[in-house]
C-alpha cells in the first residue's frame, strides 16, 4: 500500500478490525519509510448482478426496487423499518450467494414471496396481489387458502 505522505510503497499493518457491519475491513498502517500512520479500507469487489426482465432486457440489480416493494407491502403494519431493510438485505445476500450473474425477475419475485410468507402474512398477500396480478377475487381467495394450508401443515 502506497504511503499517502511520502509515496513509499512499503507499509506495515498495525491494526485490523471489521467496519461497516462486517462489509469491510479497516486497517491502520504505518509507513516503513517516513513512520507516518494512515488508514485504509478493504472491501470485497462485487460483480454486477444483472436482472433479466420479462421482455428480455437486462438491467443492473437494484436492491431499492425490492425495498420499495417491501415497504409498500408492509404499509400501515406495525413493522419497524429496520426489519424491512434487514429483509431486503437478506434477499439481496441470498441472490448474490447463488453465484449466478444473471437472474430473472420471476426468480426474484418468488424469493421475495417466500421470504414475506414467513415475515408477515398480510404483507405477503399484498405483495402477491400485485406480483401475481390478481384479476379477480377468486385468485385472491386461492392464494389465501394456500397460505392457510401451508400454515396448518407447519403446525
C-alpha positions as CSV (number, residue, x, y, z in Angstrom):
1,X,0.0,0.0,0.0
2,X,1.5,3.3,-1.1
3,X,2.0,5.9,1.7
4,X,-0.2,9.0,1.1
5,X,2.5,11.2,2.6
6,X,5.9,10.1,1.1
7,X,4.6,7.8,-1.7
8,X,6.7,4.9,-0.5
9,X,5.3,1.5,-1.4
10,X,6.1,-0.3,1.8
11,X,3.9,-0.1,4.9
12,X,3.0,-2.4,7.7
13,X,-0.4,-3.2,9.2
14,X,-0.6,-2.1,12.9
15,X,-4.3,-2.9,13.5
16,X,-7.2,-4.5,11.6
17,X,-10.9,-4.6,12.5
18,X,-14.2,-5.1,10.9
19,X,-16.0,-1.9,9.7
20,X,-19.4,-1.1,8.1
21,X,-21.2,-4.0,9.8
22,X,-18.6,-6.5,8.6
23,X,-18.7,-5.5,5.0
24,X,-15.2,-4.0,5.0
25,X,-12.0,-4.2,7.0
26,X,-10.4,-1.1,8.4
27,X,-6.6,-1.3,8.5
28,X,-4.3,1.1,10.4
29,X,-0.9,1.2,8.6
30,X,2.5,2.7,9.3
31,X,4.9,3.7,6.5
32,X,8.2,2.0,6.9
33,X,10.0,4.9,5.3
34,X,8.6,8.1,7.0
35,X,6.9,6.5,10.0
36,X,3.6,8.3,9.5
37,X,0.3,6.4,10.0
38,X,-2.8,6.2,7.8
39,X,-6.0,4.2,7.5
40,X,-7.1,2.0,4.6
41,X,-10.4,0.2,4.0
42,X,-10.6,-3.2,2.2
43,X,-13.9,-4.3,0.6
44,X,-14.9,-7.2,-1.4
45,X,-15.4,-6.3,-5.1
46,X,-19.0,-7.1,-6.1
47,X,-19.6,-8.3,-9.6
48,X,-22.7,-6.7,-11.0
49,X,-25.9,-8.8,-10.8
50,X,-28.0,-8.5,-13.9
51,X,-31.7,-8.9,-13.9
52,X,-33.4,-10.4,-16.9
53,X,-36.8,-8.6,-17.4
54,X,-39.9,-10.3,-18.8
55,X,-39.3,-8.6,-22.2
56,X,-35.7,-10.0,-22.3
57,X,-34.0,-6.7,-21.4
58,X,-31.1,-6.9,-18.9
59,X,-30.7,-4.2,-16.2
60,X,-28.4,-3.9,-13.2
61,X,-29.9,-5.3,-10.0
62,X,-31.2,-2.5,-7.7
63,X,-32.0,-3.5,-4.1
64,X,-34.0,-0.3,-3.7
65,X,-36.7,-1.8,-6.0
66,X,-37.1,-4.7,-3.7
67,X,-37.1,-2.4,-0.7
68,X,-39.7,-0.2,-2.2
69,X,-42.0,-3.2,-2.9
70,X,-41.5,-4.4,0.7
71,X,-42.2,-1.0,2.1
72,X,-45.5,-0.8,0.1
73,X,-46.5,-4.3,1.2
74,X,-45.8,-3.5,4.9
75,X,-47.5,-0.2,4.8
76,X,-49.7,0.5,7.8
77,X,-48.4,-2.6,9.5
78,X,-46.6,-2.4,12.8
79,X,-43.3,-3.4,11.4
80,X,-40.1,-1.4,12.2
81,X,-38.3,-0.1,9.1
82,X,-35.1,-1.7,10.3
83,X,-36.7,-5.1,9.9
84,X,-37.9,-4.3,6.4
85,X,-34.5,-3.1,5.4
86,X,-32.9,-6.3,7.0
87,X,-35.3,-8.4,4.9
88,X,-34.3,-6.6,1.7
89,X,-30.6,-7.1,2.7
90,X,-31.2,-10.8,3.3
91,X,-32.9,-11.2,-0.1
92,X,-30.0,-9.4,-1.8
93,X,-27.5,-11.6,0.0
94,X,-29.3,-14.7,-1.0
95,X,-29.4,-13.6,-4.6
96,X,-25.7,-12.8,-4.7
97,X,-24.8,-16.1,-3.0
98,X,-26.3,-18.1,-5.8
99,X,-23.2,-17.1,-7.7
100,X,-25.3,-16.5,-10.8
101,X,-24.5,-13.3,-12.6
102,X,-28.0,-13.1,-14.2
103,X,-31.3,-13.7,-12.6
104,X,-34.9,-13.4,-13.8
105,X,-37.4,-11.1,-12.3
106,X,-39.6,-14.2,-11.8
107,X,-36.9,-15.8,-9.6
108,X,-36.6,-12.6,-7.6
109,X,-40.3,-12.2,-7.2
110,X,-40.6,-15.8,-6.0
111,X,-37.8,-15.4,-3.5
112,X,-39.4,-12.2,-2.1
113,X,-42.8,-14.0,-1.8
114,X,-41.1,-16.9,0.0
115,X,-39.4,-14.6,2.5
116,X,-42.6,-12.5,3.0
117,X,-44.7,-15.5,3.7
118,X,-42.7,-16.1,6.9
119,X,-42.2,-12.4,7.6
120,X,-45.7,-11.1,7.6
121,X,-48.8,-12.8,6.1
122,X,-50.7,-9.5,5.3
123,X,-47.6,-8.1,3.6
124,X,-47.3,-11.4,1.7
125,X,-50.9,-11.2,0.4
126,X,-50.4,-7.6,-0.6
127,X,-47.2,-8.3,-2.5
128,X,-48.8,-11.4,-4.1
129,X,-51.8,-9.5,-5.3
130,X,-49.5,-7.1,-7.2
131,X,-46.9,-9.6,-8.2
132,X,-49.3,-12.3,-9.4
133,X,-51.6,-9.7,-10.9
134,X,-54.8,-11.0,-9.3
135,X,-57.6,-10.4,-11.8
136,X,-60.5,-11.2,-9.5
137,X,-61.5,-12.2,-6.0
138,X,-61.2,-15.9,-6.8
139,X,-57.4,-15.6,-7.4
140,X,-57.1,-13.7,-4.1
141,X,-59.2,-16.4,-2.3
142,X,-57.0,-19.2,-3.8
143,X,-53.8,-17.5,-2.5
144,X,-55.3,-17.1,0.9
145,X,-56.4,-20.8,1.0
146,X,-52.8,-21.8,0.0
147,X,-51.4,-19.6,2.8
148,X,-53.8,-21.2,5.3
149,X,-52.9,-24.7,4.1
150,X,-49.2,-24.1,4.4
151,X,-49.7,-22.6,7.9
152,X,-51.7,-25.6,9.2
153,X,-49.1,-28.0,7.7
154,X,-46.3,-26.3,9.7
155,X,-48.3,-26.5,12.9
